[in-house]
C-alpha cells in the first residue's frame, strides 16, 4: 500500500501531478486547488490512497489526513467511485461536507458533477455520525505558510500524536508570528510549532 509520497514535482496540471520519488515518477490524481498549489521542481508531500481495479492502479493524493479520511468514507458509499469522491472534495471542504451531513442537507452534493439526487441523499445517510466539523482557525493568505510546507508540518504534527485541530491552530499562530524565512523552511516551522505546543502538552499531562 502506498500511503504517502514525498518527492519532486515533475508536472502538475488539470487534476493530476507527477511526483518523482527515488527516480520513479508517480502519477497522482488531486483536486484542482491542490494541483495549483504545487510548483514544478519543488518538493511535495501528499497523503495517498491507492485504488486497485482489475485493469488499473490509481493513486489519489491529499494535502492532509482529514481529506484522505473523508475520501475513504465517500468511496465507501454505494455509487460513489474514487473520481466522484475527489470531485466532491474539489467542490466542498471536509468541514462543509460534515456540516451538510449534520444538517441532513444533500443539496451541496447535488451540485457536484456526476453526483445525482439519489447518490447525494445516500451520501448524507451513509456518512451520518461519521464526520465532525473541525472549525480550524482561519489563516490569512498573506500570512499563510506555503501550502506544501504547511501541509507537511501539519502531517508531521499529527503523526507525533497531536490532534489535527490543535496542530492546525498552533501552526496558524506560529505562521502569523514568524518571518518569511522561517515559513519557507519545514524544519524551522516544525521546530517553532512544537515549541509553541510544548507547554500546552506538558500542562495537559500534569
Backbone bond lengths (Angstrom), bond angles and torsions (degrees), N, CA, C in turn:
res aa  C-N    CA-C-N  psi(-1)  N-CA   C-N-CA  omega(-1)  CA-C   N-CA-C  phi
1 X - - - 1.467 - - 1.526 109.59 -
2 X 1.303 117.14 131.29 1.463 122.20 176.14 1.520 106.95 -96.58
3 X 1.338 117.22 107.63 1.461 120.79 -174.75 1.520 113.28 -98.91
4 X 1.328 117.42 -16.23 1.463 120.12 177.09 1.519 109.39 -163.27
5 X 1.333 115.19 160.94 1.464 121.70 177.18 1.527 109.12 -135.64
6 X 1.307 116.27 138.37 1.458 121.10 170.25 1.529 107.14 -132.18
7 X 1.322 115.89 120.31 1.454 118.84 -178.50 1.511 111.93 -173.79
8 X 1.315 115.24 -169.58 1.460 121.99 -176.94 1.526 110.47 -90.29
9 X 1.319 115.99 134.94 1.465 121.34 179.33 1.528 108.96 -76.97
10 X 1.328 116.34 117.79 1.465 121.36 178.48 1.521 111.52 -90.57
11 X 1.318 116.24 -34.50 1.470 120.88 177.98 1.514 108.85 -156.97
12 X 1.323 115.53 154.19 1.466 120.50 179.35 1.518 108.05 -156.93
13 X 1.321 115.81 112.96 1.464 120.04 179.11 1.509 109.60 -160.14
14 X 1.347 115.34 153.80 1.459 119.55 -179.31 1.510 110.43 59.80
15 X 1.314 116.43 -118.84 1.447 120.86 179.03 1.517 112.14 -118.74
16 X 1.336 116.87 22.60 1.461 120.59 -175.83 1.523 111.61 -136.47
17 X 1.323 115.44 142.24 1.467 121.52 173.21 1.519 107.87 -130.37
18 X 1.332 115.68 150.10 1.460 121.02 173.98 1.517 107.19 -112.28
19 X 1.333 116.03 120.76 1.458 122.44 -178.01 1.521 108.66 -115.75
20 X 1.328 115.27 124.26 1.465 120.51 -178.79 1.526 110.25 -89.27
21 X 1.314 115.40 123.61 1.470 121.61 178.26 1.523 108.06 -127.78
22 X 1.315 117.40 115.71 1.460 120.69 179.10 1.508 113.77 59.24
23 X 1.336 116.60 35.59 1.457 120.39 178.56 1.517 114.84 85.57
24 X 1.327 116.87 -1.01 1.473 121.41 179.39 1.523 109.26 -112.43
25 X 1.324 116.68 129.72 1.460 120.87 178.93 1.521 110.82 -91.81
26 X 1.321 116.01 121.54 1.461 121.18 178.77 1.523 109.44 -103.09
27 X 1.331 116.49 126.34 1.460 121.25 175.43 1.521 108.26 -85.79
28 X 1.330 115.99 122.50 1.460 121.42 -175.49 1.528 109.43 -124.08
29 X 1.319 116.24 130.44 1.460 120.64 177.10 1.527 109.21 -89.05
30 X 1.342 115.13 128.06 1.459 122.19 -175.24 1.516 110.36 -130.08
31 X 1.322 116.10 171.21 1.467 118.88 171.32 1.525 107.93 -72.91
32 X 1.329 119.13 153.11 1.465 121.32 178.99 1.526 113.49 -55.30
33 X 1.337 117.67 -40.31 1.465 120.61 179.01 1.525 111.28 -63.16
34 X 1.310 116.21 -38.41 1.458 120.43 178.80 1.529 110.32 -65.21
35 X 1.327 115.97 -43.43 1.465 120.22 178.26 1.530 110.74 -59.54
36 X 1.319 116.68 -43.44 1.467 121.01 -179.02 1.524 112.11 -64.45
37 X 1.325 117.74 -23.54 1.466 120.74 -178.95 1.527 112.17 -80.25
38 X 1.341 116.90 -12.63 1.456 120.82 -177.82 1.528 110.76 -88.93
39 X 1.323 115.44 151.58 1.460 121.81 178.05 1.527 108.91 -127.08
40 X 1.320 115.92 128.84 1.462 120.57 -179.82 1.529 109.78 -59.85
41 X 1.320 115.61 130.62 1.457 121.23 -179.05 1.516 113.68 95.98
42 X 1.340 117.24 -16.11 1.460 121.33 178.65 1.533 110.22 -87.76
43 X 1.319 115.14 160.03 1.457 119.52 174.21 1.523 109.53 -81.14
44 X 1.313 116.15 141.67 1.463 121.18 178.38 1.520 109.19 -132.55
45 X 1.313 114.93 150.60 1.465 120.92 174.59 1.520 107.35 -127.82
46 X 1.326 116.55 127.72 1.466 120.51 178.69 1.527 109.92 -134.02
47 X 1.327 114.95 139.82 1.456 120.22 168.53 1.530 106.28 -78.32
48 X 1.325 117.52 142.81 1.462 118.94 -173.81 1.524 113.23 -132.40
49 X 1.311 114.02 157.23 1.463 122.35 173.53 1.526 107.14 -130.22
50 X 1.312 116.60 122.51 1.460 121.67 -179.47 1.521 109.09 -93.85
51 X 1.328 115.87 119.67 1.464 121.42 179.05 1.523 108.26 -102.30
52 X 1.318 115.95 120.60 1.465 121.43 -176.91 1.524 109.76 -103.25
53 X 1.305 115.86 123.60 1.459 122.14 175.32 1.530 108.44 -123.87
54 X 1.303 116.51 165.68 1.458 119.88 -178.73 1.522 112.24 -59.54
55 X 1.331 116.55 -34.31 1.461 120.09 -174.71 1.530 113.71 -109.89
56 X 1.336 117.82 3.38 1.460 117.80 -177.15 1.527 112.06 -165.91
57 X 1.332 114.28 154.67 1.462 122.75 170.10 1.521 106.29 -115.51
58 X 1.335 117.00 121.90 1.465 120.70 -177.28 1.523 109.32 -120.94
59 X 1.339 115.08 135.61 1.451 121.17 -178.30 1.525 109.06 -111.85
60 X 1.333 116.04 125.46 1.464 121.82 179.06 1.525 108.28 -113.81
61 X 1.339 115.88 135.51 1.455 119.80 -174.77 1.517 113.51 -117.56
62 X 1.348 115.30 154.05 1.466 121.53 -175.33 1.522 110.52 -142.34
63 X 1.317 115.33 151.03 1.461 120.40 -176.79 1.518 112.66 -78.53
64 X 1.334 117.39 -19.99 1.464 119.31 -179.68 1.531 110.64 -153.89
65 X 1.312 114.26 169.89 1.465 121.07 -177.25 1.521 111.51 -63.62
66 X 1.319 116.66 -36.06 1.464 120.64 -177.43 1.528 111.08 -61.20
67 X 1.336 116.76 -46.42 1.462 119.93 177.94 1.522 111.21 -61.14
68 X 1.323 116.16 -42.51 1.465 120.66 179.38 1.523 110.81 -60.00
69 X 1.320 116.80 -44.82 1.466 120.64 -178.99 1.526 111.55 -63.82
70 X 1.331 116.29 -41.78 1.467 119.75 178.89 1.523 110.27 -65.75
71 X 1.337 116.79 -40.55 1.469 121.16 177.13 1.523 110.50 -57.02
72 X 1.325 116.68 -46.38 1.460 120.24 -177.90 1.536 111.82 -67.43
73 X 1.342 116.44 -33.74 1.466 119.24 174.92 1.523 110.66 -66.90
74 X 1.322 116.17 -41.65 1.466 120.30 -179.33 1.525 111.53 -64.06
75 X 1.326 117.06 -42.13 1.467 119.68 -178.80 1.524 111.62 -70.70
76 X 1.326 116.61 -12.54 1.460 120.10 175.68 1.516 112.64 -84.11
77 X 1.334 116.89 -6.38 1.464 121.64 178.87 1.524 109.30 -85.54
78 X 1.299 116.85 131.55 1.462 121.24 179.86 1.530 110.64 -56.61
79 X 1.309 116.08 128.69 1.461 120.74 178.12 1.522 114.18 91.49
80 X 1.336 117.68 -4.62 1.463 120.89 179.47 1.531 108.92 -109.60
81 X 1.330 115.80 107.80 1.451 120.64 177.33 1.517 110.35 -87.29
82 X 1.329 118.05 175.38 1.464 120.94 -179.03 1.520 114.09 -60.54
83 X 1.318 118.02 -36.38 1.465 120.01 179.37 1.529 111.08 -68.83
84 X 1.320 116.45 -37.75 1.461 119.17 176.28 1.524 110.55 -67.74
85 X 1.328 116.28 -37.70 1.460 120.53 179.47 1.526 111.36 -64.52
86 X 1.326 116.76 -43.84 1.467 119.82 178.28 1.526 109.17 -67.78
87 X 1.349 116.28 -29.48 1.461 120.22 176.00 1.521 111.72 -65.31
88 X 1.335 116.46 -39.22 1.467 120.70 177.36 1.527 109.91 -63.32
89 X 1.336 116.63 -44.55 1.465 120.93 -179.29 1.523 112.53 -71.27
90 X 1.334 116.59 -16.86 1.465 119.93 175.44 1.523 111.36 -76.50
91 X 1.325 115.51 -23.18 1.465 121.18 -177.34 1.526 112.26 -103.96
92 X 1.336 116.24 -36.97 1.463 121.26 -174.88 1.528 111.13 -121.80
93 X 1.316 116.53 140.41 1.458 120.90 174.59 1.526 108.61 -78.39
94 X 1.337 118.56 162.67 1.467 120.07 176.14 1.522 112.49 -54.70
95 X 1.333 117.93 -38.98 1.461 120.66 178.17 1.525 111.62 -64.13
96 X 1.337 116.85 -42.31 1.467 120.25 179.40 1.525 110.88 -65.24
97 X 1.323 116.40 -36.97 1.465 120.42 176.81 1.520 110.02 -64.49
98 X 1.341 116.17 -45.41 1.463 120.59 179.95 1.527 111.33 -62.59
99 X 1.338 116.27 -40.30 1.462 120.46 179.95 1.523 111.01 -64.99
100 X 1.343 117.06 -42.37 1.457 120.92 -179.78 1.528 110.84 -64.56
101 X 1.334 116.38 -41.95 1.463 120.62 179.88 1.531 109.87 -65.79
102 X 1.337 116.56 -43.81 1.464 120.31 -179.66 1.523 111.59 -62.59
103 X 1.339 116.05 -32.45 1.463 120.76 -178.63 1.531 112.36 -89.59
104 X 1.346 115.87 3.00 1.468 120.87 -177.83 1.532 110.69 54.71
105 X 1.339 115.44 42.10 1.464 122.54 -176.03 1.526 109.57 -114.51
106 X 1.323 116.08 109.11 1.459 118.87 -179.20 1.530 113.39 -91.35
107 X 1.329 117.52 -1.93 1.468 121.10 -177.90 1.532 113.42 -57.17
108 X 1.352 119.51 -44.52 1.470 118.86 179.79 1.527 112.91 -59.32
109 X 1.322 117.60 -34.27 1.461 120.66 -178.62 1.528 111.58 -74.47
110 X 1.332 116.72 -30.11 1.464 119.75 179.28 1.528 111.80 -69.68
111 X 1.338 116.37 -15.51 1.464 120.51 178.40 1.530 112.18 -81.51
112 X 1.327 115.83 -10.65 1.460 120.52 -178.61 1.521 109.73 -84.13
113 X 1.321 116.20 131.05 1.462 120.90 179.89 1.525 110.53 -58.78
114 X 1.319 116.67 129.48 1.456 121.37 178.19 1.517 114.52 92.75
115 X 1.341 116.80 -6.83 1.473 120.66 178.72 1.527 108.69 -105.51
116 X 1.335 116.36 112.46 1.454 120.75 179.55 1.517 111.92 -87.09
117 X 1.339 116.83 174.97 1.475 121.21 -178.20 1.524 113.71 -57.45
118 X 1.331 117.91 -42.82 1.461 120.53 -178.39 1.526 111.42 -66.63
119 X 1.335 115.45 -42.87 1.462 119.41 179.84 1.521 110.64 -67.61
120 X 1.333 116.79 -38.41 1.470 120.54 179.03 1.524 110.37 -60.56
121 X 1.324 115.70 -43.76 1.467 119.61 179.26 1.515 110.71 -66.26
122 X 1.315 116.65 -37.70 1.460 121.42 -179.52 1.532 110.70 -65.99
123 X 1.336 116.76 -35.72 1.466 120.72 177.17 1.526 110.07 -60.73
124 X 1.327 115.49 -46.46 1.471 120.34 -178.76 1.522 110.84 -62.47
125 X 1.322 116.44 -43.65 1.471 120.66 -178.74 1.530 110.59 -68.18
126 X 1.316 117.09 -43.90 1.465 121.65 -175.25 1.518 112.94 -70.13
127 X 1.337 117.09 -32.70 1.468 120.66 -176.17 1.527 113.19 -92.94
128 X 1.322 116.96 -2.37 1.470 120.70 -179.61 1.525 110.88 -55.86
129 X 1.325 116.02 127.75 1.454 121.64 178.37 1.515 115.06 80.73
130 X 1.329 118.06 -0.22 1.470 121.10 -176.79 1.523 113.15 -104.53
131 X 1.340 117.26 -6.44 1.463 120.73 -176.11 1.521 110.28 -126.47
132 X 1.336 115.43 150.50 1.461 121.20 174.45 1.522 108.78 -131.20
133 X 1.321 115.94 151.21 1.462 121.40 178.45 1.519 108.10 -87.74
134 X 1.333 116.65 125.50 1.461 120.15 -176.20 1.523 112.78 -85.23
135 X 1.352 117.11 -27.14 1.463 120.36 -179.60 1.523 111.54 51.93
136 X 1.321 116.12 55.53 1.461 119.79 179.86 1.519 111.50 -63.10
137 X 1.313 115.37 148.34 1.461 119.84 176.52 1.515 109.16 -65.82
138 X 1.351 118.58 130.37 1.454 120.31 -179.48 1.520 111.61 -66.55
139 X 1.329 116.28 144.78 1.458 122.45 176.94 1.509 108.09 -121.77
140 X 1.307 117.42 124.14 1.455 120.30 -178.41 1.516 109.38 -65.24
141 X 1.333 117.24 147.53 1.454 121.88 -179.49 1.519 111.04 -59.44
142 X 1.339 116.24 -34.82 1.462 119.92 -177.10 1.518 111.52 -67.85
143 X 1.332 117.51 -32.61 1.456 119.83 -175.92 1.516 113.70 -102.28
144 X 1.335 116.68 -2.16 1.458 119.13 -175.99 1.516 111.81 -69.94
145 X 1.342 115.17 147.83 1.459 119.63 173.95 1.515 108.01 -73.55
146 X 1.346 118.98 153.33 1.461 120.59 174.69 1.517 108.83 -52.74
147 X 1.339 116.59 134.78 1.457 120.32 -168.57 1.520 113.40 -54.84
148 X 1.345 118.61 -44.41 1.451 119.88 -176.66 1.518 111.07 -64.40
149 X 1.336 117.43 -37.65 1.462 121.72 179.36 1.526 109.98 -71.51
150 X 1.329 115.81 -49.86 1.463 119.59 179.74 1.514 112.11 -59.47
151 X 1.334 116.63 -42.55 1.460 120.11 179.60 1.524 111.13 -64.29
152 X 1.348 116.38 -39.49 1.464 120.29 179.50 1.526 111.03 -64.42
153 X 1.337 116.10 -40.57 1.460 120.22 178.05 1.523 110.24 -64.30
154 X 1.333 116.80 -42.63 1.460 120.82 -179.42 1.524 111.32 -63.05
155 X 1.327 116.26 -43.50 1.467 120.46 178.44 1.524 110.21 -62.55
156 X 1.344 116.41 -40.81 1.465 120.39 179.36 1.528 110.95 -62.90
157 X 1.318 116.44 -41.82 1.464 120.51 -179.89 1.527 111.38 -65.19
158 X 1.321 116.00 -42.53 1.469 119.95 177.67 1.531 109.98 -62.73
159 X 1.343 115.31 -39.83 1.452 120.15 178.00 1.518 113.13 -63.57
160 X 1.336 116.16 -26.62 1.465 121.54 178.39 1.535 112.16 -83.90
161 X 1.333 116.00 -2.29 1.458 119.58 174.77 1.513 116.13 107.25
162 X 1.334 117.46 2.57 1.468 119.28 179.18 1.521 110.41 -80.55
163 X 1.318 118.94 138.95 1.473 121.11 172.75 1.527 108.83 -59.25
164 X 1.329 117.71 139.96 1.460 120.06 -174.50 1.532 112.20 -60.03
165 X 1.342 116.34 -38.79 1.464 119.03 -179.43 1.523 110.84 -62.41
166 X 1.337 117.14 -45.59 1.463 122.04 -179.74 1.519 109.91 -63.49
167 X 1.343 116.71 -44.54 1.460 121.13 -179.01 1.524 111.22 -63.89
168 X 1.344 116.76 -42.47 1.463 120.76 -178.88 1.527 111.60 -64.21
169 X 1.338 116.35 -41.26 1.458 119.96 -179.99 1.528 111.19 -67.02
170 X 1.339 116.56 -41.05 1.469 120.55 178.63 1.521 110.23 -65.18
171 X 1.334 116.75 -42.67 1.459 121.09 179.06 1.520 110.92 -60.81
172 X 1.340 116.31 -42.30 1.467 120.80 179.40 1.527 111.02 -61.61
173 X 1.334 116.77 -40.89 1.455 120.86 -179.39 1.524 110.91 -67.72
174 X 1.324 116.73 -41.51 1.466 120.77 179.92 1.530 110.70 -65.46
175 X 1.337 115.73 -43.36 1.466 120.00 179.72 1.522 110.95 -59.75
176 X 1.325 115.87 -41.48 1.465 120.33 -178.53 1.521 112.39 -66.92
177 X 1.336 116.19 -23.98 1.466 119.76 -174.77 1.524 113.70 -100.93
178 X 1.334 118.56 -8.70 1.457 120.56 -175.14 1.521 111.55 -106.91
179 X 1.329 115.58 162.36 1.464 119.67 179.94 1.518 110.34 -84.13
180 X 1.318 116.29 171.53 1.462 122.02 -172.61 1.524 112.52 -62.93
181 X 1.336 117.55 -33.49 1.462 120.29 -178.02 1.527 111.31 -61.92
182 X 1.333 116.45 -36.78 1.466 119.67 177.67 1.529 111.09 -75.52
183 X 1.336 117.26 -33.16 1.462 119.70 -179.13 1.521 111.44 -70.67
184 X 1.336 117.13 -19.52 1.460 120.73 -179.02 1.519 112.64 -90.76
185 X 1.333 117.55 -0.69 1.462 121.50 -179.40 1.523 109.64 -119.14
186 X 1.318 116.08 118.86 1.463 119.54 -179.91 1.528 110.95 -61.79
187 X 1.351 115.99 -44.06 1.459 119.78 -177.60 1.529 111.06 -61.11
188 X 1.354 115.78 -45.31 1.463 119.68 -179.27 1.524 111.26 -65.38
189 X 1.344 116.04 -42.32 1.458 120.22 -178.39 1.523 110.90 -66.87
190 X 1.332 116.38 -39.65 1.465 120.27 178.22 1.527 110.41 -65.04
191 X 1.331 116.75 -43.50 1.460 120.61 -179.51 1.532 111.20 -62.40
192 X 1.332 116.36 -44.40 1.459 120.38 -179.82 1.534 111.67 -65.83
193 X 1.329 116.34 -39.34 1.464 119.83 -179.40 1.524 110.96 -69.10
194 X 1.331 116.96 -38.61 1.458 120.30 176.45 1.530 110.94 -63.97
195 X 1.348 115.91 -38.60 1.463 119.53 177.45 1.521 110.56 -64.70
196 X 1.348 115.57 -37.47 1.463 120.88 178.60 1.524 110.75 -67.01
197 X 1.322 116.30 -38.90 1.460 121.38 -178.61 1.525 112.54 -78.31
198 X 1.330 117.05 -28.39 1.454 122.46 -172.84 1.506 115.92 -48.48
199 X 1.324 117.85 -57.14 1.475 119.56 -178.57 1.518 112.97 -57.78
200 X 1.359 115.88 -38.97 1.479 120.00 -179.24 1.513 110.36 -65.17
201 X 1.347 115.66 -38.75 1.460 118.90 -178.46 1.522 110.67 -69.69
202 X 1.357 115.23 -41.14 1.445 118.88 -179.62 1.534 111.49 -65.26
203 X 1.365 115.09 -42.07 1.460 117.94 179.77 1.516 111.57 -66.88
204 X 1.370 115.51 -30.67 1.460 118.99 179.33 1.516 112.07 -69.53
205 X 1.358 116.12 -25.50 1.457 119.44 -179.74 1.520 112.33 -88.92
206 X 1.334 115.91 -14.67 1.469 118.93 -175.29 1.520 110.84 -67.11
